[in-house]
Structure formats: structure tokens, C-alpha cells
Amino acid sequence: MGRTPGLSSSCVTAREREVFELALRGYTNARIATDVHVSLPTVKSHIKSILRKLGLKGRKDIPISRLWDKYIGDSAGLANLVL
């Protein structure tokens, strides 16, 4: 889709951010579901939604190390995700 990876705070829910952060850390969908107390289909739905918002087809398309360093590695975390 040609979009630069990034999310404006208005286009993503707090739960999507939480799920995405755990996915970036390498958590499985099952572990994310357990940790955030939602069903496995709900986790899959959140991940699908956030990948769509990033213009990506799947987890393998996420540049993990770059996103980790930029959004997780800093003290601000995912709060700085902007388009």
C-alpha cells in the first residue's frame, strides 16, 4: 500500500497497541490472549487490524528489529507511533 509503518494515536485502540507490543516482543497469539485476558480469535482480530493499518500482509512483513528499537526500546514505548 506504500504507507510508512506508523500509527496515529487516533486510528488504533489501546487494546490493539497492547497486543501489538506483545507481538513485537515475540509473544505467541496464545500467550497474548492469556496475558491480556481475551480469546485467541480476539487477539488474531487485533493483530489483523493493526497490520492492515500498517499496510502489511502479515507478521513476517513487520521489520521487527527496527520497530523494536524505535518504539519499544525507547522510554516512550508505543506512544510515539505516528503516521
C-alpha positions as CSV (number, residue, x, y, z in Angstrom):
1,M,0.0,0.0,0.0
2,G,3.0,2.2,0.2
3,R,2.4,3.6,3.7
4,T,5.2,4.2,6.0
5,P,4.9,2.0,9.1
6,G,3.4,4.0,11.9
7,L,0.2,4.6,13.6
8,S,-1.6,7.7,14.6
9,S,-3.0,7.5,18.1
10,S,-6.5,8.2,16.7
11,C,-6.5,5.1,14.4
12,V,-5.6,2.4,16.9
13,T,-7.2,1.3,20.1
14,A,-5.4,0.9,23.4
15,R,-6.0,-2.8,23.2
16,E,-4.5,-3.0,19.7
17,R,-1.4,-1.2,21.0
18,E,-1.1,-3.6,23.9
19,V,-1.5,-6.7,21.7
20,F,0.9,-5.2,19.1
21,E,3.6,-4.5,21.7
22,L,3.4,-8.1,22.9
23,A,3.5,-9.4,19.3
24,L,6.6,-7.3,18.7
25,R,8.2,-8.9,21.7
26,G,7.7,-12.2,20.1
27,Y,4.8,-13.5,22.2
28,T,2.6,-16.1,20.5
29,N,-1.1,-15.3,20.0
30,A,-2.0,-17.8,22.7
31,R,0.3,-16.2,25.2
32,I,-1.0,-12.7,24.3
33,A,-4.6,-14.0,24.8
34,T,-3.7,-15.3,28.2
35,D,-1.8,-12.2,29.3
36,V,-4.4,-9.7,28.3
37,H,-7.4,-11.9,29.2
38,V,-9.1,-12.1,25.8
39,S,-9.8,-15.0,23.4
40,L,-7.4,-16.2,20.8
41,P,-9.8,-15.1,18.0
42,T,-9.8,-11.6,19.5
43,V,-6.0,-11.5,19.5
44,K,-5.9,-12.6,15.9
45,S,-8.5,-9.9,15.1
46,H,-6.5,-7.2,16.8
47,I,-3.3,-8.2,15.0
48,K,-5.0,-8.4,11.6
49,S,-6.5,-4.9,12.2
50,I,-3.2,-3.3,13.2
51,L,-1.3,-5.0,10.3
52,R,-3.9,-3.6,7.9
53,K,-3.5,-0.2,9.4
54,L,0.3,-0.5,8.9
55,G,-0.3,-1.7,5.3
56,L,1.3,-5.1,6.0
57,K,0.1,-8.5,5.0
58,G,1.3,-10.5,8.0
59,R,3.7,-10.6,10.9
60,K,6.6,-11.7,8.7
61,D,6.3,-8.3,7.0
62,I,7.0,-6.4,10.2
63,P,10.6,-5.2,10.4
64,I,10.8,-6.5,14.0
65,S,14.2,-5.1,15.0
66,R,13.5,-1.6,13.6
67,L,10.1,-1.4,15.2
68,W,11.5,-2.8,18.5
69,D,14.3,-0.2,18.6
70,K,12.2,2.7,17.5
71,Y,9.0,2.0,19.6
72,I,9.7,-0.5,22.3
73,G,13.4,0.2,23.1
74,D,12.8,3.8,24.0
75,S,11.2,5.0,27.2
76,A,8.2,6.4,25.4
77,G,7.2,2.9,24.0
78,L,4.4,2.8,21.5
79,A,3.1,6.2,22.5
80,N,5.3,7.7,19.7
81,L,3.7,5.7,16.9
82,V,2.6,8.3,14.3
83,L,1.9,8.3,10.6
